[in-house]
Amino acid sequence: MSTARLCYYARAHIARLFGAAALLSASFDAGCSPDRVLQPDSDGEVALTTPQGLENTVAGLGAPVPISFDTYERSRQVVHPSAVEFPSPWHGQRFWLALTPYPNSDSRVENPSLFASATGDDWTVPTGVTNPVAKSGRGYLSDPELAYDPTSDELRLYYREVIETRHGHQKPKHRADVLYLTRSGDGAQWSPPQALVTDVGRFVVSPTVARRAEGDWKLWSVDAGVKGCNARETRVIMRQSTDGIAWSQATAVSLSQRGFLPWHLDVQYVPQLHAYWALVAAYRRGSACTGSSLFLATSTDGVQWTTYSSPLLARGALPQFSANVYRSTFAFDPDGESLTIWLTGATTVTRADHRRPRVLRWSAAVWRTQTAALLEHVHSERRALTFADSEPSFLRRLAAENKLP
């Protein structure tokens, strides 16, 4: 095990013992001292630099701790979680979560998979489920979104099919994105998938669904135009529905993060706060989606959004997420005073033979925090971690080829 990884797990243990919130902004160096941070250098490797964005500890903020999922293709590399928490066990489990494997950014196995947990820490495949829940023969499946409908007492799994055409050994060409829905009354038996929305010739990514009340469903996505991961402009769009199945035409909402472009998001209605909350993975304007950080946005109507001056978790703040912090998900405790966040993101690794290109290694973490502390954290003005002006060459290639989920 590398020194950096040993230091990271030591830090995670310390965080569990002492709740050291400052770990969100700083990392230990190879000797685990507090005066250095780990960041990717211009070649994508982890390098040591002077710490930036250090802040005073916010009481109750907590810190992320790595977690693992046994994926069906055995890589344990995961991305794009979507969680539903029940106040008491639903068919044996309080927490249900959908995600996709993404080993070294290989979209061939990127298919929606289902997990369940009693605590939100240790996840297993639910009884009666065989992952993946769905497969595609026309491209790949990504961006799963899990929701619960109390009226019908069923889980709903939405996911995006990316339709591609291939000609010989040429790079696949994007044709369309299709949003599907499959439903289950017990978490084990799922209905045949139903196509709901089709976007032709545009990358419409990261669908996220929230039910505010009976007859009041909203669906947000990120419209990245024809460039996708390499877009120089993106916008968040919203559709409305009375049943979560038949959707209106999309309209743009007001959600912008100064200096960044939204790429993936998870939106939920929080009844305890009478507001929508969103975790937004956004990348710096002028770069590409390979280098996203995670931000918070809040809204009372889902249309006009308030964003905050500092990221919830910046790229490079943890070695586990040195390359990016990607689509993440969350669930509030019943009192609304605390919440759990399940994070995913990537770090850069070099192949053992040093001959093949570097890759992104994807992983997950869980973060338990208090609502007031999190809001104080994102309100505070902090210097962002700095990186080279240009992305590492292999990250630029991934962006150009739209090789991110």
BAMIKE-638548 format. One record per residue: residue in three letters; x, y, z of N, C-alpha, C in turn. Coordinates in steps of 0.1 Angstrom, whole numbers, padded with zeros to 4 digits, always signed. Example, Ala and Ser with C-alpha at 12.3 -4.5 7.8 and 13.67 -1.06 7.14 Angstrom:
<pts>
ALA+0132-0057+0078+0123-0045+0078+0132-0033+0078 SER+0128-0022+0071+0137-0011+0071+0129+0000+0079 
</pts>
This chain:
<pts>
MET+0009-0012+0000+0000+0000+0000+0009+0012+0000 SER+0005+0023-0008+0014+0035-0009+0013+0043+0004 THR+0024+0051+0006+0024+0059+0018+0012+0069+0018 ALA+0009+0074+0006-0003+0084+0006-0016+0077+0010 ARG-0018+0064+0006-0030+0058+0009-0030+0054+0024 LEU-0018+0050+0029-0018+0047+0044-0021+0059+0052 CYS-0016+0071+0047-0019+0083+0054-0034+0086+0054 TYR-0040+0083+0042-0054+0087+0040-0062+0078+0050 TYR-0060+0065+0051-0068+0057+0060-0065+0061+0074 ALA-0053+0065+0077-0050+0070+0091-0059+0082+0094 ARG-0060+0091+0084-0068+0103+0085-0082+0100+0087 ALA-0087+0090+0080-0101+0086+0081-0104+0081+0095 HIS-0095+0073+0101-0096+0068+0114-0097+0080+0124 ILE-0088+0089+0122-0088+0101+0131-0101+0109+0130 ALA-0106+0110+0118-0118+0117+0116-0130+0110+0124 ARG-0130+0097+0123-0140+0090+0130-0139+0092+0145 LEU-0127+0093+0150-0125+0095+0165-0128+0109+0169 PHE-0123+0119+0161-0124+0132+0166-0132+0142+0158 GLY-0138+0137+0146-0146+0146+0138-0138+0158+0133 ALA-0126+0156+0128-0118+0167+0124-0122+0173+0111 ALA-0130+0183+0111-0136+0189+0099-0125+0195+0091 ALA-0114+0199+0096-0104+0205+0088-0098+0196+0078 LEU-0101+0183+0079-0096+0173+0069-0103+0176+0056 LEU-0114+0183+0055-0120+0186+0043-0112+0195+0034 SER-0103+0203+0041-0096+0213+0033-0081+0210+0032 ALA-0076+0201+0040-0062+0199+0040-0059+0184+0041 SER-0048+0180+0036-0044+0166+0036-0030+0165+0042 PHE-0026+0154+0047-0013+0152+0052-0003+0149+0041 ASP+0010+0152+0043+0019+0148+0033+0024+0134+0035 ALA+0034+0129+0028+0039+0116+0029+0042+0112+0043 GLY+0046+0121+0051+0049+0118+0065+0037+0121+0074 CYS+0025+0124+0068+0013+0126+0075+0013+0138+0084 SER+0021+0148+0081+0021+0161+0088+0010+0170+0083 PRO+0006+0179+0091-0006+0187+0086-0002+0199+0078 ASP+0010+0200+0073+0014+0213+0066+0015+0211+0051 ARG+0009+0200+0045+0009+0198+0031-0004+0193+0026 VAL-0007+0194+0014-0019+0188+0008-0015+0180-0004 LEU-0024+0170-0007-0021+0161-0019-0030+0166-0030 GLN-0024+0169-0042-0031+0173-0053-0025+0167-0066 PRO-0033+0166-0077-0027+0162-0089-0018+0172-0095 ASP-0006+0168-0100+0002+0178-0107-0002+0178-0122 SER+0005+0185-0130+0002+0187-0144+0002+0174-0152 ASP+0008+0164-0147+0008+0151-0153-0003+0142-0148 GLY-0011+0147-0138-0021+0138-0133-0017+0130-0121 GLU-0004+0131-0117+0001+0123-0105-0002+0131-0092 VAL-0003+0125-0081-0004+0132-0068+0009+0138-0064 ALA+0008+0151-0061+0020+0158-0058+0018+0166-0045 LEU+0029+0170-0038+0028+0178-0026+0030+0192-0029 THR+0021+0201-0023+0022+0215-0025+0018+0221-0012 THR+0020+0234-0011+0016+0242+0001+0001+0241+0002 PRO-0004+0240+0014-0019+0238+0016-0026+0251+0012 GLN-0038+0250+0006-0046+0261+0003-0060+0258+0008 GLY-0068+0269+0011-0082+0267+0015-0083+0262+0029 LEU-0073+0263+0037-0074+0259+0051-0084+0268+0059 GLU-0091+0263+0068-0101+0270+0075-0101+0266+0090 ASN-0108+0273+0098-0111+0269+0111-0121+0257+0111 THR-0119+0248+0121-0128+0237+0122-0142+0242+0125 VAL-0152+0237+0117-0166+0239+0119-0172+0228+0128 ALA-0176+0231+0140-0181+0220+0148-0193+0213+0142 GLY-0193+0200+0142-0203+0192+0137-0202+0189+0122 LEU-0192+0194+0115-0191+0192+0101-0187+0177+0098 GLY-0179+0171+0106-0175+0157+0103-0165+0156+0091 ALA-0163+0144+0086-0154+0142+0075-0157+0129+0067 PRO-0155+0129+0054-0158+0117+0046-0149+0105+0050 VAL-0155+0093+0049-0148+0081+0052-0150+0071+0040 PRO-0140+0065+0035-0142+0056+0023-0152+0044+0026 ILE-0160+0041+0016-0168+0029+0017-0167+0021+0004 SER-0172+0008+0004-0170+0000-0007-0183-0007-0011 PHE-0184-0010-0024-0195-0017-0030-0190-0029-0038 ASP-0196-0041-0036-0192-0053-0044-0200-0052-0057 THR-0193-0046-0067-0200-0045-0080-0200-0058-0088 TYR-0209-0059-0097-0211-0072-0104-0200-0077-0112 GLU-0191-0067-0117-0179-0071-0125-0167-0071-0116 ARG-0168-0069-0103-0158-0071-0093-0147-0060-0092 SER-0149-0049-0098-0139-0038-0098-0140-0030-0085 ARG-0152-0029-0079-0155-0020-0068-0153-0006-0071 GLN-0152-0002-0084-0151+0012-0088-0165+0016-0091 VAL-0170+0027-0085-0184+0031-0086-0185+0046-0089 VAL-0197+0050-0094-0199+0064-0097-0215+0066-0097 HIS-0218+0078-0096-0232+0083-0097-0242+0076-0088 PRO-0241+0077-0075-0250+0071-0066-0263+0079-0065 SER-0274+0073-0061-0287+0079-0058-0293+0072-0047 ALA-0296+0078-0036-0300+0071-0024-0315+0075-0020 VAL-0321+0066-0014-0334+0068-0007-0333+0062+0007 GLU-0337+0071+0017-0337+0066+0031-0351+0066+0036 PHE-0355+0055+0043-0368+0053+0049-0367+0055+0064 PRO-0377+0060+0070-0377+0062+0085-0376+0049+0092 SER-0382+0038+0086-0381+0025+0092-0379+0016+0080 PRO-0374+0003+0082-0370-0005+0071-0382-0007+0061 TRP-0378-0006+0048-0387-0009+0037-0383-0022+0031 HIS-0391-0033+0032-0387-0046+0028-0373-0050+0033 GLY-0371-0047+0046-0360-0052+0053-0348-0043+0053 GLN-0348-0031+0046-0336-0022+0046-0341-0008+0047 ARG-0333+0000+0055-0337+0015+0056-0331+0023+0045 PHE-0320+0019+0039-0313+0026+0029-0313+0018+0016 TRP-0317+0024+0005-0316+0018-0008-0308+0028-0017 LEU-0300+0022-0026-0291+0031-0034-0288+0024-0047 ALA-0289+0033-0058-0285+0028-0071-0272+0035-0076 LEU-0264+0028-0083-0252+0034-0089-0248+0026-0101 THR-0237+0029-0107-0231+0021-0118-0216+0018-0115 PRO-0212+0006-0119-0197+0004-0119-0191+0013-0130 TYR-0178+0016-0128-0171+0024-0138-0156+0022-0137 PRO-0152+0009-0139-0138+0006-0137-0129+0013-0147 ASN-0120+0021-0142-0111+0029-0150-0118+0036-0162 SER-0130+0040-0159-0138+0048-0169-0143+0039-0181 ASP-0145+0026-0178-0150+0017-0189-0165+0017-0189 SER-0171+0023-0200-0185+0024-0201-0192+0011-0205 ARG-0184+0002-0209-0190-0011-0213-0197-0018-0202 VAL-0193-0016-0190-0200-0022-0178-0207-0012-0170 GLU-0210+0000-0176-0217+0010-0168-0232+0008-0169 ASN-0237+0000-0160-0251-0004-0160-0257-0002-0146 PRO-0269+0002-0145-0275+0005-0131-0275-0007-0123 SER-0271-0005-0110-0270-0016-0100-0276-0011-0087 LEU-0282-0021-0080-0289-0017-0068-0282-0023-0056 PHE-0282-0015-0045-0277-0019-0032-0286-0015-0021 ALA-0285-0021-0009-0293-0018+0002-0285-0019+0015 SER-0289-0012+0026-0281-0012+0038-0290-0009+0050 ALA-0287-0014+0061-0294-0010+0074-0288+0002+0080 THR-0276+0006+0077-0269+0017+0084-0265+0028+0074 GLY-0263+0025+0061-0258+0035+0052-0243+0034+0050 ASP-0237+0025+0058-0222+0023+0057-0219+0010+0049 ASP-0225-0001+0053-0222-0014+0047-0233-0018+0038 TRP-0230-0019+0025-0240-0021+0014-0239-0035+0008 THR-0250-0041+0006-0251-0054+0000-0262-0054-0011 VAL-0261-0064-0020-0271-0065-0031-0284-0071-0024 PRO-0295-0064-0026-0308-0069-0019-0311-0083-0023 THR-0318-0090-0014-0323-0103-0017-0332-0103-0029 GLY-0329-0112-0038-0338-0113-0050-0333-0105-0062 VAL-0323-0097-0060-0318-0088-0071-0305-0094-0077 THR-0304-0093-0090-0292-0097-0097-0288-0084-0105 ASN-0276-0079-0101-0271-0068-0108-0263-0072-0121 PRO-0264-0063-0131-0271-0051-0132-0286-0052-0134 VAL-0293-0042-0130-0308-0042-0131-0312-0041-0146 ALA-0304-0034-0154-0307-0033-0168-0294-0032-0176 LYS-0295-0036-0189-0284-0035-0199-0289-0029-0212 SER-0279-0025-0220-0282-0019-0233-0274-0026-0244 GLY-0280-0027-0256-0273-0032-0267-0270-0022-0277 ARG-0273-0009-0274-0272+0002-0284-0261+0012-0279 GLY-0255+0010-0268-0246+0020-0262-0243+0016-0248 TYR-0246+0025-0239-0244+0022-0224-0255+0029-0216 LEU-0256+0024-0204-0266+0030-0194-0258+0037-0183 SER-0263+0049-0180-0256+0057-0170-0266+0065-0162 ASP-0261+0072-0152-0269+0082-0144-0282+0077-0138 PRO-0281+0066-0130-0293+0061-0124-0298+0071-0113 GLU-0311+0071-0112-0318+0080-0102-0329+0072-0095 LEU-0328+0071-0082-0337+0063-0074-0347+0073-0067 ALA-0360+0069-0067-0370+0078-0060-0380+0068-0054 TYR-0388+0073-0045-0398+0066-0038-0412+0073-0040 ASP-0422+0065-0044-0435+0071-0045-0444+0065-0034 PRO-0447+0072-0023-0455+0067-0012-0469+0064-0016 THR-0474+0070-0027-0488+0067-0031-0490+0053-0035 SER-0480+0048-0043-0480+0034-0048-0471+0025-0040 ASP-0464+0030-0030-0455+0023-0022-0445+0015-0031 GLU-0438+0023-0040-0429+0016-0049-0416+0024-0051 LEU-0405+0017-0053-0393+0024-0057-0393+0026-0072 ARG-0388+0037-0076-0386+0040-0090-0372+0042-0094 LEU-0367+0035-0104-0354+0037-0109-0354+0043-0123 TYR-0350+0055-0124-0348+0062-0137-0333+0060-0141 TYR-0331+0059-0154-0317+0059-0159-0317+0063-0173 ARG-0305+0067-0177-0302+0073-0190-0295+0063-0199 GLU-0301+0060-0211-0294+0052-0221-0287+0062-0231 VAL-0275+0060-0233-0267+0067-0243-0266+0059-0256 ILE-0273+0063-0267-0273+0056-0279-0262+0060-0288 GLU-0254+0051-0292-0242+0054-0300-0243+0045-0313 THR-0236+0050-0323-0234+0042-0335-0219+0040-0337 ARG-0215+0028-0342-0201+0024-0343-0199+0020-0358 HIS-0188+0024-0363-0184+0020-0376-0169+0015-0376 GLY-0168+0001-0376-0155-0005-0375-0148-0001-0362 HIS-0135+0004-0364-0127+0007-0352-0128+0022-0349 GLN-0137+0029-0356-0138+0044-0353-0144+0046-0340 LYS-0142+0058-0334-0147+0062-0322-0163+0062-0323 PRO-0170+0057-0313-0185+0057-0313-0190+0071-0314 LYS-0201+0073-0321-0207+0086-0323-0220+0087-0315 HIS-0221+0097-0307-0233+0099-0299-0245+0103-0308 ARG-0256+0096-0305-0268+0099-0313-0280+0105-0305 ALA-0282+0099-0293-0293+0104-0285-0292+0099-0271 ASP-0299+0106-0262-0301+0102-0248-0316+0098-0246 VAL-0318+0087-0239-0332+0083-0236-0333+0080-0221 LEU-0343+0086-0215-0346+0084-0201-0356+0073-0199 TYR-0352+0063-0191-0361+0051-0189-0365+0051-0174 LEU-0376+0043-0172-0381+0041-0158-0385+0027-0156 THR-0380+0021-0145-0385+0008-0141-0389+0009-0126 ARG-0399+0001-0122-0405+0003-0109-0406-0011-0102 SER-0406-0010-0088-0407-0022-0080-0414-0019-0067 GLY-0423-0029-0064-0430-0028-0051-0423-0035-0040 ASP-0412-0042-0042-0405-0048-0032-0390-0047-0032 GLY-0385-0040-0042-0370-0039-0044-0364-0050-0051 ALA-0371-0061-0054-0365-0073-0060-0371-0075-0074 GLN-0384-0074-0076-0390-0076-0089-0392-0062-0095 TRP-0386-0061-0107-0387-0048-0114-0395-0049-0127 SER-0402-0038-0130-0411-0038-0142-0402-0037-0155 PRO-0407-0041-0166-0400-0038-0179-0397-0023-0180 PRO-0386-0019-0185-0383-0005-0186-0392+0002-0196 GLN-0395+0015-0193-0404+0023-0200-0397+0036-0205 ALA-0396+0038-0218-0390+0050-0223-0399+0063-0220 LEU-0393+0073-0214-0401+0085-0210-0398+0097-0218 VAL-0385+0100-0220-0380+0112-0227-0369+0109-0236 THR-0368+0114-0248-0357+0112-0257-0352+0126-0262 ASP-0339+0127-0261-0332+0139-0266-0322+0135-0277 VAL-0325+0140-0289-0317+0135-0301-0306+0146-0304 GLY-0294+0141-0305-0283+0150-0310-0278+0159-0299 ARG-0282+0157-0286-0277+0166-0275-0274+0156-0263 PHE-0264+0160-0256-0260+0153-0243-0269+0160-0232 VAL-0279+0152-0227-0288+0157-0216-0285+0147-0205 VAL-0278+0151-0195-0272+0141-0186-0277+0143-0171 SER-0275+0133-0163-0277+0134-0149-0292+0137-0145 PRO-0301+0129-0150-0315+0132-0146-0317+0130-0131 THR-0324+0139-0125-0327+0137-0110-0341+0141-0108 VAL-0348+0133-0100-0363+0134-0098-0366+0137-0083 ALA-0375+0146-0081-0380+0148-0067-0395+0149-0067 ARG-0401+0143-0057-0416+0144-0055-0418+0152-0043 ARG-0424+0164-0045-0427+0173-0034-0440+0169-0026 ALA-0450+0165-0034-0463+0160-0028-0470+0152-0039 GLU-0481+0146-0036-0488+0139-0046-0492+0148-0057 GLY-0489+0144-0070-0492+0152-0081-0482+0163-0085 ASP-0471+0164-0077-0461+0174-0079-0447+0167-0080 TRP-0443+0164-0092-0430+0158-0095-0422+0167-0104 LYS-0409+0167-0101-0400+0176-0110-0388+0167-0114 LEU-0383+0170-0126-0372+0163-0132-0362+0174-0137 TRP-0350+0173-0131-0339+0182-0136-0329+0174-0144 SER-0323+0180-0153-0311+0174-0160-0302+0186-0164 VAL-0290+0182-0168-0280+0191-0174-0279+0190-0189 ASP-0283+0201-0196-0282+0201-0210-0268+0206-0214 ALA-0260+0197-0219-0246+0200-0223-0244+0201-0238 GLY-0255+0203-0245-0255+0205-0259-0248+0194-0267 VAL-0242+0198-0278-0236+0188-0287-0222+0184-0283 LYS-0216+0191-0274-0202+0188-0269-0201+0179-0257 GLY-0212+0178-0249-0211+0169-0238-0201+0173-0228 CYS-0192+0164-0224-0182+0166-0214-0173+0177-0217 ASN-0172+0181-0230-0162+0191-0234-0170+0205-0236 ALA-0182+0206-0232-0190+0218-0234-0184+0230-0228 ARG-0185+0241-0235-0181+0254-0229-0192+0262-0223 GLU-0204+0257-0224-0216+0262-0217-0225+0250-0214 THR-0231+0250-0202-0242+0241-0199-0253+0248-0192 ARG-0265+0242-0191-0276+0248-0184-0284+0237-0177 VAL-0290+0240-0166-0299+0231-0159-0313+0233-0164 ILE-0319+0222-0168-0333+0223-0173-0342+0215-0164 MET-0355+0218-0164-0365+0211-0156-0378+0208-0163 ARG-0383+0196-0160-0396+0192-0165-0405+0189-0153 GLN-0418+0190-0155-0428+0188-0145-0438+0177-0148 SER-0444+0170-0138-0452+0159-0140-0462+0158-0129 THR-0474+0152-0131-0483+0149-0120-0481+0135-0115 ASP-0474+0126-0123-0473+0112-0119-0458+0107-0120 GLY-0449+0115-0124-0435+0111-0125-0432+0102-0137 ILE-0442+0102-0146-0441+0093-0158-0442+0102-0171 ALA-0453+0109-0172-0455+0118-0183-0450+0132-0180 TRP-0440+0136-0188-0433+0149-0184-0436+0160-0194 SER-0435+0172-0189-0437+0184-0197-0425+0186-0206 GLN-0426+0196-0214-0414+0201-0221-0404+0208-0211 ALA-0392+0207-0215-0381+0213-0206-0380+0228-0206 THR-0378+0234-0195-0375+0248-0194-0363+0250-0186 ALA-0355+0261-0189-0343+0264-0181-0346+0269-0168 VAL-0338+0266-0158-0339+0271-0144-0327+0280-0142 SER-0328+0288-0131-0317+0297-0127-0309+0291-0117 LEU-0299+0283-0121-0289+0277-0112-0275+0279-0118 SER-0267+0288-0112-0254+0290-0118-0244+0292-0106 GLN-0232+0286-0108-0222+0287-0098-0211+0296-0104 ARG-0208+0307-0098-0198+0317-0104-0185+0310-0108 GLY-0181+0311-0120-0169+0306-0125-0169+0291-0129 PHE-0180+0284-0127-0181+0270-0129-0194+0267-0138 LEU-0193+0255-0144-0204+0250-0152-0210+0238-0146 PRO-0223+0237-0143-0229+0225-0138-0227+0213-0148 TRP-0225+0201-0142-0223+0189-0150-0232+0178-0146 HIS-0232+0175-0133-0241+0165-0127-0247+0170-0115 LEU-0259+0165-0111-0266+0170-0099-0275+0160-0094 ASP-0278+0161-0081-0288+0153-0073-0297+0163-0066 VAL-0310+0163-0069-0319+0172-0063-0329+0164-0054 GLN-0332+0169-0042-0342+0163-0034-0350+0174-0027 TYR-0363+0171-0025-0371+0180-0017-0370+0176-0002 VAL-0367+0186+0006-0364+0183+0020-0376+0189+0028 PRO-0386+0181+0032-0398+0187+0038-0396+0193+0051 GLN-0386+0188+0059-0382+0194+0072-0378+0209+0070 LEU-0372+0212+0058-0367+0226+0056-0376+0233+0046 HIS-0386+0227+0041-0395+0233+0031-0387+0239+0019 ALA-0378+0231+0014-0369+0235+0004-0363+0224-0004 TYR-0359+0227-0016-0352+0217-0025-0337+0220-0022 TRP-0329+0209-0020-0315+0209-0020-0309+0202-0032 ALA-0298+0207-0036-0291+0201-0048-0276+0200-0045 LEU-0270+0188-0047-0256+0187-0048-0252+0188-0063 VAL-0243+0197-0066-0240+0200-0080-0225+0198-0082 ALA-0222+0188-0091-0208+0186-0095-0206+0196-0107 ALA-0197+0205-0106-0195+0215-0116-0180+0217-0118 TYR-0176+0220-0131-0162+0222-0135-0160+0236-0138 ARG-0147+0240-0137-0143+0254-0139-0145+0258-0153 ARG-0151+0270-0155-0154+0275-0169-0141+0275-0177 GLY-0141+0270-0189-0129+0270-0197-0122+0257-0197 SER-0125+0248-0187-0119+0235-0187-0129+0224-0192 ALA-0129+0213-0185-0138+0202-0190-0143+0195-0177 CYS-0153+0186-0179-0160+0179-0168-0151+0170-0161 THR-0139+0167-0165-0130+0158-0158-0125+0163-0145 GLY-0127+0176-0142-0121+0183-0130-0132+0189-0122 SER-0143+0182-0119-0154+0189-0112-0151+0189-0097 SER-0157+0198-0090-0158+0199-0075-0173+0199-0072 LEU-0176+0197-0059-0190+0195-0055-0195+0208-0048 PHE-0207+0213-0052-0213+0225-0046-0227+0222-0041 LEU-0232+0231-0033-0245+0230-0027-0254+0241-0034 ALA-0266+0238-0037-0276+0249-0041-0289+0246-0034 THR-0297+0256-0031-0309+0255-0024-0320+0263-0031 SER-0333+0259-0030-0344+0266-0037-0357+0263-0030 THR-0366+0272-0030-0379+0270-0025-0389+0265-0035 ASP-0386+0267-0048-0395+0263-0059-0389+0254-0069 GLY-0376+0251-0069-0369+0243-0079-0365+0250-0091 VAL-0369+0263-0092-0366+0271-0104-0355+0282-0101 GLN-0357+0290-0091-0347+0300-0087-0339+0294-0076 TRP-0326+0293-0078-0317+0286-0069-0307+0296-0063 THR-0303+0293-0050-0293+0301-0043-0280+0292-0043 THR-0269+0297-0047-0256+0290-0047-0247+0297-0037 TYR-0236+0290-0033-0228+0295-0022-0214+0297-0026 SER-0206+0305-0018-0194+0310-0023-0183+0299-0023 SER-0184+0289-0015-0173+0279-0015-0179+0265-0018 PRO-0171+0256-0023-0175+0242-0026-0178+0235-0013 LEU-0188+0226-0014-0190+0216-0003-0178+0207-0002 LEU-0172+0202-0013-0160+0195-0013-0153+0197-0026 ALA-0141+0203-0025-0133+0207-0037-0125+0195-0042 ARG-0124+0194-0055-0115+0185-0061-0101+0187-0055 GLY-0095+0175-0051-0081+0176-0045-0081+0178-0030 ALA-0093+0180-0024-0093+0182-0009-0090+0168-0002 LEU-0093+0157-0009-0090+0144-0004-0082+0136-0015 PRO-0072+0129-0011-0065+0121-0021-0074+0111-0029 GLN-0084+0106-0022-0094+0097-0029-0100+0104-0041 PHE-0102+0117-0040-0109+0125-0051-0099+0135-0056 SER-0087+0131-0059-0077+0141-0064-0080+0146-0078 ALA-0086+0138-0086-0090+0143-0100-0103+0150-0100 ASN-0113+0145-0093-0126+0152-0093-0135+0147-0082 VAL-0144+0155-0078-0156+0150-0070-0168+0150-0079 TYR-0174+0139-0080-0184+0137-0091-0198+0137-0085 ARG-0207+0131-0092-0221+0131-0088-0222+0124-0074 SER-0229+0130-0065-0230+0125-0051-0245+0126-0048 THR-0249+0120-0036-0263+0119-0032-0264+0121-0017 PHE-0276+0123-0012-0277+0126+0002-0291+0122+0008 ALA-0292+0121+0021-0304+0119+0027-0304+0126+0041 PHE-0315+0133+0044-0316+0139+0057-0322+0130+0068 ASP-0317+0132+0080-0323+0125+0091-0337+0131+0094 PRO-0346+0123+0101-0360+0128+0102-0362+0142+0108 ASP-0352+0146+0117-0354+0159+0123-0349+0170+0115 GLY-0342+0167+0104-0337+0178+0095-0324+0184+0100 GLU-0319+0181+0111-0308+0187+0117-0294+0181+0113 SER-0295+0169+0107-0283+0163+0102-0286+0155+0089 LEU-0276+0152+0082-0277+0144+0069-0265+0136+0066 THR-0267+0126+0057-0257+0118+0053-0255+0120+0038 ILE-0242+0122+0034-0238+0124+0020-0230+0112+0015 TRP-0234+0106+0004-0226+0095-0002-0219+0101-0015 LEU-0206+0102-0014-0198+0109-0024-0192+0099-0034 THR-0190+0103-0046-0181+0095-0056-0172+0105-0063 GLY-0161+0100-0067-0151+0108-0075-0140+0099-0079 ALA-0129+0105-0084-0118+0097-0089-0105+0103-0086 THR-0095+0094-0086-0081+0098-0085-0074+0093-0097 THR-0062+0098-0100-0054+0094-0112-0044+0083-0108 VAL-0044+0072-0116-0034+0062-0113-0026+0058-0126 THR-0014+0054-0124-0005+0050-0134-0006+0034-0135 ARG-0006+0029-0147-0007+0015-0149+0006+0008-0144 ALA+0005-0004-0139+0017-0011-0134+0028-0012-0143 ASP+0025-0014-0156+0036-0016-0166+0041-0002-0171 HIS+0035+0009-0167+0040+0022-0171+0040+0024-0186 ARG+0033+0016-0193+0032+0017-0208+0019+0022-0213 ARG+0008+0017-0206-0005+0022-0211-0008+0035-0204 PRO-0018+0042-0210-0022+0055-0205-0027+0055-0191 ARG-0025+0066-0184-0031+0067-0170-0046+0066-0171 VAL-0052+0063-0160-0066+0061-0159-0071+0068-0147 LEU-0085+0069-0146-0091+0074-0134-0096+0062-0126 ARG-0094+0062-0113-0099+0051-0105-0110+0057-0096 TRP-0122+0052-0097-0134+0057-0091-0136+0050-0077 SER-0142+0058-0068-0145+0052-0055-0156+0060-0048 ALA-0160+0056-0036-0170+0062-0029-0166+0065-0014 ALA-0173+0074-0008-0171+0077+0006-0185+0081+0012 VAL-0186+0080+0025-0198+0085+0032-0194+0096+0042 TRP-0203+0106+0043-0200+0117+0051-0212+0121+0059 ARG-0211+0120+0072-0222+0124+0081-0219+0138+0087 THR-0229+0146+0086-0226+0160+0089-0239+0166+0095 GLN-0238+0178+0101-0249+0185+0106-0253+0196+0096 THR-0266+0199+0095-0271+0208+0085-0265+0222+0088 ALA-0266+0227+0100-0261+0241+0103-0246+0242+0100 ALA-0238+0231+0103-0224+0231+0101-0221+0231+0086 LEU-0229+0224+0078-0226+0223+0064-0229+0237+0057 LEU-0240+0243+0062-0243+0257+0056-0232+0267+0060 GLU-0227+0266+0072-0216+0275+0076-0204+0272+0067 HIS-0202+0259+0064-0190+0255+0056-0191+0261+0042 VAL-0202+0261+0036-0203+0265+0022-0204+0281+0021 HIS-0209+0287+0032-0209+0302+0033-0196+0308+0034 SER-0186+0301+0040-0174+0307+0044-0165+0309+0031 GLU-0158+0320+0031-0149+0324+0020-0136+0316+0022 ARG-0132+0307+0013-0120+0300+0014-0113+0300+0000 ARG-0100+0301+0001-0092+0300-0011-0093+0286-0017 ALA-0097+0285-0030-0098+0272-0036-0084+0266-0038 LEU-0084+0253-0039-0072+0246-0042-0069+0249-0057 THR-0056+0251-0060-0052+0255-0073-0046+0243-0080 PHE-0047+0243-0093-0042+0233-0102-0035+0239-0114 ALA-0028+0231-0122-0022+0236-0134-0033+0242-0143 ASP-0029+0252-0151-0038+0259-0160-0045+0250-0170 SER-0038+0239-0174-0043+0230-0183-0045+0216-0176 GLU-0055+0209-0181-0057+0195-0175-0047+0186-0180 PRO-0043+0175-0173-0034+0165-0178-0039+0160-0191 SER-0030+0156-0200-0034+0153-0214-0044+0141-0214 PHE-0043+0131-0206-0052+0120-0207-0066+0124-0202 LEU-0067+0134-0192-0080+0139-0188-0086+0147-0199 ARG-0078+0155-0207-0084+0162-0218-0089+0152-0229 ARG-0082+0141-0230-0087+0131-0240-0100+0125-0236 LEU-0101+0122-0223-0114+0116-0218-0125+0126-0220 ALA-0123+0139-0218-0133+0149-0220-0137+0150-0235 ALA-0127+0150-0243-0130+0151-0258-0138+0139-0263 GLU-0135+0128-0257-0142+0115-0261-0155+0113-0254 ASN-0158+0122-0245-0170+0120-0236-0170+0107-0229 LYS-0158+0104-0223-0156+0092-0216-0159+0093-0201 LEU-0167+0103-0197-0172+0103-0183-0186+0101-0182 PRO-0191+0094-0171-0205+0090-0171-0215+0101-0170 
</pts>
